[in-house]
């Protein structure tokens, strides 16, 4: 008597109803109750979790009428609540359930598909592209934000001109003179007139990609520190170092990737007038990744390197307390990941990926409080980005454009200033993303 995969109720006689084709049919957890269910098209290496959600039951797995595996008691109240089963051969399967208590049910999740190692290669590909894309956007975004905080208000009156053209750490505060706001920009630092400015930014992003064949749940943190100098009153030159940490998983958590990366970014900007500026940044980075599959029973490590160029045209204008900043930009990058061999001798090929993006952002703000060197300035972020060049992930949506919406607040003081903000992606198919950014500047 057979009540196939995941059933609730008593043994039921009759033909099992086929409801799935391979492990991929259970990428999302499914719960079953009192039906005859058959599993069709499973492959060697597929890993499936059977877990009781209520009550106690006995599960017996069959293959074409022959007993496969051991009789296993799954109970709600003890450590045997769930069982991870690895299919050792391809074929069609059926799970019979003997219900030991009322209202028992079972849910089934595909943890990993071993179909020709295809999902292994897809995950390594998807994880590498997702990590590179996210950390690259974080790094360039944080460097660009630093540049926009300084330019083009280096030519304005007030704090920017009080340093004789030398860069400082936090003159990007809205100092008003003659009824006209000096703006967030200017040099960075205090009134000591030091020729170098130091700054630090951070960004955290959570990305959830729901593509059926390449699901990725990723957290990425990037911190950037930099030094720059304001030359000849209107030219900014500097360099930044970023460190990124990425933690990603896919296929129900059975596939995992951890990556640490470092990037060096020299940059330069020029103030065209007291409203507009232009900038360019170049970057080179390296990353080191550990991958694991089938609940860390298969492991491997690799490394990659990447380079990029980013160019922007920006503008900033204040009308009393109201400010408006806008930018148009271009980003292009290329990344190379070395091939490697997993612990089960699976060969993972070299991988090359590209990303090219054009974008437009606007940032309205309003100074709600200003007294001396102290100010509070809330802001909004609105943006549109289009990927004109992208390396596609097999089976993924690979959506090329996205809208960004967010906001935050800037705080300015005599010796310290900072900013925190958040934004989210909207209208990107099968993918959601949330990012939190922060900046801290201290006067010397």
SVG drawing of the C-alpha trace seen along z (x, -y; Angstrom):
<svg xmlns="http://www.w3.org/2000/svg" viewBox="-7 -88 56 93">
<polyline fill="none" stroke="black" stroke-width="0.4" points="0.0,0.0 1.5,-3.3 0.8,-6.9 3.7,-8.3 5.9,-11.2 4.5,-13.1 1.2,-12.0 -1.0,-12.3 -3.5,-9.7 -3.4,-5.9 -1.9,-3.6 -3.9,-4.0 -4.1,-1.4 -4.0,-2.5 -1.9,-4.2 0.4,-7.0 -0.4,-10.3 2.7,-11.8 3.2,-15.4 6.9,-16.1 9.7,-15.8 13.1,-15.7 14.5,-17.5 13.9,-20.9 10.1,-20.5 10.7,-20.9 13.0,-23.9 10.2,-25.5 9.1,-23.5 5.8,-21.6 3.5,-20.1 1.4,-17.0 -1.6,-15.5 -3.4,-12.1 -2.6,-11.8 -0.9,-9.1 2.2,-11.0 4.9,-9.7 8.3,-11.3 9.4,-11.1 12.8,-11.8 15.1,-12.1 18.8,-12.0 21.8,-10.6 23.0,-13.0 19.7,-14.7 19.2,-15.5 15.7,-15.8 14.6,-16.7 11.5,-14.9 10.2,-16.7 7.1,-16.1 5.2,-19.3 2.6,-17.7 2.2,-14.4 4.2,-11.2 4.6,-8.9 6.7,-6.2 8.2,-6.9 9.2,-4.1 10.8,-5.0 10.2,-2.7 11.8,-2.6 9.7,-0.9 8.0,1.3 11.2,2.4 12.1,1.2 14.8,-1.5 16.5,-2.7 15.5,-2.1 12.1,-2.4 12.4,-5.7 10.2,-7.1 9.7,-10.9 8.3,-12.4 7.3,-16.0 8.7,-15.8 12.2,-14.5 15.4,-14.7 14.0,-12.5 11.7,-15.1 13.5,-15.4 15.5,-13.2 17.8,-14.2 18.0,-11.6 20.5,-11.4 19.3,-9.5 22.1,-7.1 20.7,-6.3 18.5,-8.0 14.9,-6.8 11.3,-7.1 10.5,-6.9 7.5,-6.6 7.2,-7.3 4.7,-5.4 3.7,-6.8 2.3,-4.9 0.5,-7.4 1.2,-6.9 -0.8,-9.8 -3.8,-11.9 -3.3,-14.9 0.2,-14.0 1.6,-15.7 5.0,-15.9 6.8,-18.6 9.4,-18.0 12.2,-20.2 14.8,-19.7 18.1,-20.7 20.4,-20.0 20.1,-18.6 22.9,-16.4 21.7,-16.4 25.0,-16.2 26.6,-18.6 24.7,-21.3 23.3,-23.1 26.8,-23.0 28.2,-24.9 25.1,-27.2 25.5,-28.1 29.2,-28.9 28.4,-31.0 25.5,-32.8 27.3,-33.3 30.4,-34.8 28.3,-37.2 26.1,-38.2 29.0,-38.9 31.0,-40.8 28.0,-42.9 26.9,-43.8 30.3,-44.6 31.3,-46.5 28.1,-48.7 28.8,-49.2 32.4,-50.3 31.8,-52.6 28.7,-54.0 30.6,-54.9 33.5,-56.5 31.1,-58.4 29.2,-59.6 32.5,-60.9 33.3,-62.8 29.8,-64.3 30.1,-65.4 33.1,-67.5 32.4,-68.7 31.5,-71.1 30.9,-73.2 34.7,-73.7 34.0,-76.9 31.3,-78.1 31.7,-80.7 31.9,-79.8 33.7,-76.8 35.2,-75.5 37.1,-78.7 38.2,-79.2 40.9,-76.5 42.8,-78.2 41.9,-75.3 43.2,-72.6 41.1,-69.5 39.5,-69.0 37.3,-66.2 33.9,-67.6 33.3,-71.0 30.5,-69.2 28.0,-70.9 25.4,-73.4 26.9,-76.6 24.8,-79.6 26.3,-82.9 24.5,-85.8 21.2,-83.8 22.8,-81.2 23.6,-77.7 27.2,-76.6 26.1,-73.1 27.1,-69.6 30.4,-69.7 33.6,-71.5 36.9,-70.1 37.0,-67.7 38.4,-68.4 38.7,-71.1 40.1,-74.6 43.7,-73.4 44.1,-73.5 45.7,-70.0 46.4,-69.1 45.0,-65.6 41.5,-64.5 40.5,-61.1 37.0,-59.6 35.2,-56.2 32.0,-54.8 30.2,-51.5 27.4,-49.7 25.4,-46.5 23.2,-44.9 20.8,-42.0 19.9,-40.4 17.3,-37.7 17.2,-36.3 14.2,-34.0 15.1,-32.4 14.1,-28.8 17.3,-27.4 19.7,-29.8 18.2,-31.0 20.6,-33.2 20.1,-34.6 23.1,-37.0 24.4,-39.4 27.3,-41.7 29.1,-44.2 31.7,-46.7 33.8,-49.2 35.8,-51.9 38.5,-54.2 40.1,-56.9 42.5,-59.8 42.2,-62.8 43.5,-66.3 41.9,-69.3 44.4,-70.8 44.3,-74.3 40.8,-75.0 38.9,-72.9 40.7,-69.5 40.2,-66.6 42.6,-63.6 42.6,-60.6 42.6,-56.9 40.4,-54.5 40.7,-50.9 37.7,-48.8 37.2,-45.4 34.1,-43.3 32.5,-40.3 29.9,-38.2 27.8,-35.3 25.5,-33.6 23.4,-30.4 21.2,-28.7 19.0,-25.7 17.5,-25.7 20.8,-26.3 22.6,-23.2 24.9,-25.3 26.9,-28.0 29.6,-30.6 31.7,-32.9 33.9,-35.5 36.3,-38.2 37.6,-40.8 39.9,-43.8 39.8,-46.7 42.0,-49.7 40.4,-52.7 42.2,-55.9 39.9,-58.7 39.9,-62.3 37.3,-65.0 37.1,-68.6 34.6,-71.3 33.4,-72.9 31.7,-75.7 29.9,-76.2 27.1,-73.8 28.6,-71.1 31.5,-68.7 32.9,-65.6 34.8,-62.7 36.4,-59.4 37.6,-56.4 39.5,-53.3 39.7,-50.1 41.4,-46.8 40.4,-44.1 40.9,-40.5 38.6,-38.1 38.9,-34.7 35.9,-32.4 35.0,-29.1 32.1,-27.1 30.3,-24.1 27.5,-21.8 25.2,-19.1 25.3,-20.6 29.1,-21.2 30.0,-17.6 31.5,-18.8 33.8,-21.8 36.2,-23.9 37.9,-27.2 38.9,-29.6 40.0,-33.2 39.1,-35.9 40.3,-39.3 38.4,-42.2 38.8,-45.7 36.4,-48.6 36.1,-52.2 33.4,-54.6 32.7,-58.1 30.1,-60.6 28.7,-64.1 27.1,-65.7 25.4,-68.9 24.4,-70.3 22.3,-73.5 20.7,-75.0 17.8,-77.4 17.9,-78.5 17.3,-75.3 16.2,-73.2 18.9,-71.3 18.9,-69.2 21.7,-66.9 21.7,-64.9 24.2,-62.7 24.5,-60.8 27.0,-58.0 28.6,-55.0 30.2,-51.9 32.0,-49.1 33.7,-46.1 35.2,-42.7 35.9,-39.8 37.8,-36.6 37.3,-33.6 39.8,-30.8 38.7,-27.2 39.0,-24.8 38.2,-21.2 35.7,-20.3 36.5,-17.7 34.3,-15.2 36.6,-15.8 33.9,-17.8 35.7,-20.2 34.5,-23.9 35.6,-25.8 37.1,-29.3 34.5,-32.0 34.6,-35.5 31.8,-38.0 31.1,-41.6 28.9,-44.3 28.1,-47.6 25.6,-50.0 24.3,-53.5 22.4,-55.3 20.7,-58.5 20.2,-59.6 18.6,-62.6 18.7,-63.5 16.4,-66.2 17.1,-67.4 16.0,-70.0 17.8,-71.5 15.4,-71.3 17.8,-72.7 20.9,-74.9 22.7,-76.8 26.4,-77.7 28.3,-74.6 25.4,-72.3 22.7,-71.1 20.2,-68.3 19.4,-67.6 17.0,-64.7 17.1,-63.6 15.6,-61.2 17.2,-59.1 15.6,-58.3 17.4,-56.4 17.2,-54.4 19.9,-52.0 20.2,-50.0 22.7,-47.2 23.8,-47.6 26.2,-44.7 25.7,-41.8 26.9,-38.2 23.7,-36.1 23.1,-33.4 21.7,-30.2 18.0,-30.0 17.8,-33.3 15.6,-36.3 18.7,-38.5 16.5,-41.6 18.5,-44.6 16.9,-47.6 15.8,-48.7 14.4,-51.6 16.0,-52.6 14.1,-54.4 15.4,-55.4 16.2,-58.1 18.2,-59.1 19.5,-61.9 22.8,-63.9 24.0,-65.3 26.6,-68.0 28.6,-69.3 31.7,-71.3 34.1,-68.4 32.2,-65.4 29.6,-64.8 27.9,-61.7 25.1,-60.3 23.0,-57.1 20.5,-56.1 18.7,-53.1 17.4,-52.2 15.6,-49.3 15.3,-48.1 11.9,-47.9 10.6,-46.4 13.5,-44.0 12.2,-40.6 12.7,-37.8 15.0,-39.8 14.7,-42.1 17.5,-44.1 17.8,-46.3 20.9,-48.5 22.0,-50.5 24.8,-53.0 26.7,-55.1 29.4,-57.8 31.5,-59.2 33.8,-62.1 35.9,-63.6 37.7,-67.0 41.4,-67.1"/>
</svg>
